[in-house]
């Protein structure tokens, strides 16, 4: 019997009820990770009041998560190569649950920020790892259907996040937006390990590119801080914003140069030589950037400027993604037909 690291694509595919269960587990974890990007947005005024900070300061609960996630997502490829996709996924789910619990019991705003960073670090691999595993365990003829289901949860997160956050804040308190993750974490971690531990991806003991990792952390963190605080500090009229911009630019240029010349880069940028891949990434960047920005700005504006309740603000934001949930399975089926026709 071949080991998990040497098995052929057909031998690692799941079938029947086991496949359905595994895809639901992976999609649920993906839903959870996407949900937490959005569910906190409507809780910002409540977090500000509960921890005695201003609404502007409270938005760092969003920024800290986003910075941590932005740093780790590019590292997911290295992590899965080094430790295996199933292990990275399961550890990420468990770590995400622990961080969620700590966010919920936070007694001060600095503690909440530290726990949100941990939540972002652990949640970041869940989206790419779950997508990889869905493709790995699905038979070729079912991949479009399973990816359609997975895509639905990617879009359902922004739909459900603001609404669930609003309901929990109005009915209970802001801490429940974090406690909500705990039952799903327990179920996903156990079922993922039981159904997919024998389907582990090949591993390779690659050296760590410490210089590339350090430069990645610096430029991503500096860029995120600059973008998040620019408007509040009048952009480049502020020495703080100028410093962040210069630091991000210098670190980014150094990162590009290092990664293109290093023999074992932490992020393989040479893949961008493929023009189709590069265009697709740019399109996704623009689309997702606009979509996420809407989910962050509109709830806060509705609550602070128009005196909407958290539930009402969540309902309005949720409506922006409803059609996306409907379109996801249609798109998956269309892709299958298009590929077959080609």
C-alpha positions in Angstrom: 0.0 0.0 0.0 1.5 3.4 -0.9 2.1 5.9 1.8 0.1 9.2 1.9 3.1 11.0 0.6 3.5 8.9 -2.5 -0.2 8.0 -3.3 -1.5 8.7 -6.8 -4.3 11.3 -7.2 -6.9 8.6 -7.7 -5.9 6.7 -4.6 -6.4 9.7 -2.3 -9.9 10.6 -3.5 -12.8 9.9 -1.2 -16.2 8.7 -2.3 -19.8 8.6 -1.2 -20.9 9.7 2.2 -17.2 10.1 3.3 -16.6 12.6 0.5 -19.7 14.5 1.3 -18.8 14.7 5.0 -15.2 15.8 4.3 -16.3 18.5 1.9 -18.9 19.8 4.4 -16.2 19.9 7.1 -13.7 21.8 4.9 -16.4 24.2 3.6 -17.5 24.8 7.2 -14.0 25.7 8.3 -13.6 28.0 5.3 -17.0 29.6 6.2 -15.8 30.1 9.8 -12.6 31.8 8.7 -14.4 34.1 6.2 -17.1 34.8 8.7 -14.7 36.2 11.3 -13.4 38.7 8.8 -16.8 40.3 8.7 -18.7 39.4 11.9 -16.6 41.7 14.0 -17.3 44.7 11.8 -20.8 45.4 13.2 -19.5 44.8 16.8 -17.0 47.7 16.7 -19.2 50.2 18.5 -20.0 47.6 21.2 -16.3 46.6 21.6 -15.5 50.3 21.9 -18.0 50.8 24.7 -17.2 47.5 26.4 -13.5 48.1 26.6 -13.6 51.9 27.0 -11.9 52.9 23.7 -13.0 55.1 20.8 -14.7 53.6 17.7 -11.6 54.6 15.7 -9.3 52.7 18.1 -11.7 49.7 18.2 -11.2 49.3 14.4 -7.8 47.9 15.3 -9.6 44.7 16.2 -10.2 44.4 12.4 -6.8 45.7 11.4 -4.9 43.3 13.7 -6.7 40.3 12.3 -6.2 41.5 8.7 -2.4 42.1 9.2 -1.8 38.7 10.7 -3.9 37.0 8.0 -2.1 38.9 5.2 1.3 37.8 6.5 0.4 34.1 6.9 -1.6 33.6 3.7 1.5 33.8 1.4 3.3 31.4 3.8 0.6 28.7 3.5 2.4 27.1 0.6 5.6 26.7 2.6 3.7 25.6 5.7 1.8 22.8 3.8 5.0 21.7 2.0 6.9 21.5 5.3 4.2 20.0 7.6 1.4 18.6 5.3 -1.9 20.2 4.3 -4.0 18.1 6.6 -1.8 18.9 9.7 -1.7 22.6 8.9 -5.5 22.6 8.5 -6.3 20.8 11.7 -3.8 22.8 13.8 -5.2 26.0 12.3 -8.7 25.0 13.2 -7.8 24.2 16.8 -5.6 27.3 17.2 -8.4 29.4 15.7 -10.8 28.1 18.3 -8.4 28.7 21.2 -7.8 32.3 20.0 -11.6 32.8 19.6 -12.1 31.8 23.2 -9.4 34.1 24.4 -10.9 37.0 22.3 -14.2 36.4 24.0 -12.8 36.5 27.5 -10.5 39.5 26.9 -10.6 41.9 29.8 -8.7 44.8 28.1 -8.3 46.1 24.6 -4.6 45.2 24.3 -5.5 41.7 25.3 -8.2 41.6 22.6 -5.7 42.8 20.0 -3.1 40.2 20.9 -5.8 37.5 20.7 -7.1 38.8 17.4 -3.5 38.6 15.9 -3.4 35.0 17.1 -6.8 34.4 15.5 -5.6 35.8 12.2 -2.4 33.8 12.3 -4.3 30.5 12.8 -7.2 31.4 10.6 -5.1 32.4 7.6 -4.2 28.9 6.4 -7.8 27.6 6.6 -9.0 29.2 3.3 -6.2 28.0 1.0 -5.7 24.7 2.8 -9.4 23.8 2.7 -9.5 24.6 -1.0 -6.4 22.4 -1.6 -7.9 19.5 0.3 -11.3 19.8 -1.4 -9.5 19.3 -4.8 -7.3 16.6 -3.4 -10.0 14.4 -2.0 -12.5 14.9 -4.8 -12.6 12.5 -7.8 -11.9 14.5 -11.0 -15.5 14.2 -12.2 -16.8 15.7 -9.0 -14.3 18.5 -8.5 -16.4 21.2 -10.0 -19.4 20.3 -7.8 -17.3 20.2 -4.6 -15.6 23.4 -5.5 -19.0 25.0 -6.1 -20.1 24.0 -2.6 -16.8 25.3 -1.1 -17.2 28.6 -3.1 -20.7 29.0 -1.6 -19.3 29.2 1.9 -16.7 31.7 0.8 -19.5 34.0 -0.3 -21.9 33.0 2.5 -19.4 34.3 5.1 -19.8 37.9 4.2 -23.6 37.3 3.9 -24.0 35.7 7.4 -21.2 37.6 9.2 -22.8 41.1 9.5 -26.2 39.7 10.2 -25.1 37.2 12.9 -22.9 39.8 14.4 -25.8 42.2 14.6 -28.2 39.7 16.1 -25.6 38.5 18.7 -24.7 42.1 19.7 -28.3 43.2 20.1 -29.5 40.0 21.8 -26.4 39.3 24.0 -23.1 41.1 23.8 -20.0 41.4 21.5 -18.2 38.5 23.1 -20.6 36.0 21.5 -19.3 36.9 18.0 -16.2 35.0 19.1 -17.9 32.2 21.2 -19.9 31.4 18.1 -16.8 29.7 16.6 -16.3 27.2 19.4 -18.8 24.4 18.5 -17.9 24.5 14.8 -14.2 24.3 15.7 -14.6 21.2 17.8 -16.7 19.5 15.1 -14.4 20.4 12.2 -11.1 19.5 14.0 -12.3 16.0 15.0 -14.0 15.1 11.7 -11.2 16.5 9.5 -8.6 14.4 11.3 -10.7 11.3 11.2 -11.7 11.5 7.5 -8.5 13.0 6.0 -5.4 12.1 8.0 -4.6 9.2 5.6 -4.8 11.7 2.7 -1.9 13.9 3.8 0.0 15.8 1.1 3.7 15.2 0.4 6.1 17.0 2.8 9.6 18.3 2.2 12.0 19.6 4.9 12.8 22.9 3.3 15.0 25.5 5.0 13.3 28.6 6.4 14.0 31.8 4.5 14.3 34.0 7.6 15.3 37.2 5.6 12.3 36.8 3.2 10.0 36.1 6.1 11.2 39.2 8.0 10.8 41.5 5.0 7.3 40.1 4.4 6.2 40.8 7.9 7.6 44.3 7.8 6.2 45.5 4.5 2.7 43.9 4.9 2.3 45.2 8.5 3.6 48.7 7.5 1.3 48.9 4.5 -1.8 47.7 6.4 -1.1 50.2 9.2 -0.7 53.0 6.7 -3.9 52.2 4.8 -5.9 51.8 8.0 -4.8 55.0 9.7 -4.2 57.2 6.6 -7.6 58.9 6.6 -7.6 59.5 10.3 -4.2 61.1 10.2 -4.7 63.2 7.0 -2.5 60.8 5.0 0.9 62.2 4.1 0.5 65.3 6.2 1.4 62.9 9.1 4.9 61.9 9.9 3.6 58.6 11.1 2.0 57.8 7.8 5.0 58.9 5.8 7.2 56.7 7.9 4.9 53.7 7.4 4.8 54.3 3.6 8.6 54.6 3.3 9.1 51.5 5.4 6.5 49.5 3.4 8.1 50.6 0.1 11.7 49.9 1.0 10.8 46.5 2.6 8.6 45.5 -0.4 11.4 46.3 -2.9 13.9 44.4 -0.8 11.5 41.5 -0.4 10.9 41.2 -4.2 14.7 41.3 -4.9 15.5 38.8 -2.2 12.7 36.3 -3.1 13.6 36.4 -6.9 17.3 35.6 -6.2 17.2 33.4 -3.1 17.6 29.7 -3.7 14.8 28.7 -1.3 12.3 31.6 -1.1 9.6 31.7 1.5 7.2 32.8 -1.3 7.9 31.7 -4.8 7.3 34.8 -6.9 8.5 33.2 -10.1 5.0 31.8 -10.6 3.9 35.3 -11.6 5.8 34.7 -14.9 2.7 32.9 -16.0 0.6 35.7 -17.5 -2.7 34.0 -17.0 -2.1 33.4 -13.3 -0.9 37.0 -12.9 -4.0 38.5 -14.5 -6.3 36.2 -12.5 -4.6 37.3 -9.2 -4.9 41.0 -10.1 -8.6 40.5 -10.9 -9.2 38.7 -7.6 -7.3 41.3 -5.8 -9.4 44.2 -7.1 -12.7 42.3 -6.7 -12.1 41.0 -3.2 -10.5 44.3 -2.1 -13.7 46.2 -3.0 -16.0 43.5 -1.6 -14.2 43.4 1.8 -14.0 47.2 2.0 -17.8 47.4 1.7 -18.2 44.9 4.5 -15.9 47.0 6.8 -17.0 50.5 6.1 -20.8 50.3 5.6 -21.7 48.7 9.0 -19.6 51.2 10.9 -21.0 54.1 8.9 -24.6 53.0 9.3 -24.3 52.6 13.1 -22.2 55.7 13.9 -23.7 58.1 11.4 -27.3 56.9 10.8 -28.0 55.3 14.2 -28.8 51.9 12.8 -28.9 49.0 15.2 -26.3 46.3 14.7 -28.9 43.9 13.4 -30.3 46.4 10.8 -26.7 47.2 9.7 -25.9 43.5 9.4 -29.1 42.9 7.3 -28.2 45.6 4.8 -24.6 44.4 4.3 -25.8 40.8 4.1 -28.0 41.7 1.1 -24.9 42.7 -0.9 -23.8 39.1 -1.2 -27.0 37.1 -1.5 -26.8 36.8 -5.3 -23.2 35.6 -4.9 -24.4 32.6 -2.9 -27.0 31.8 -5.6 -24.4 32.2 -8.4 -21.6 30.0 -6.9 -23.1 26.6 -7.7 -24.2 27.9 -11.1 -20.7 29.0 -11.9 -19.3 25.7 -10.8 -21.6 23.8 -13.1 -20.9 26.2 -16.0 -17.2 25.7 -15.5 -17.7 21.9 -15.8 -19.7 22.2 -19.0 -17.2 24.7 -20.5 -14.2 22.5 -19.7 -16.0 19.5 -21.2 -16.8 21.5 -24.4 -13.1 22.4 -24.8 
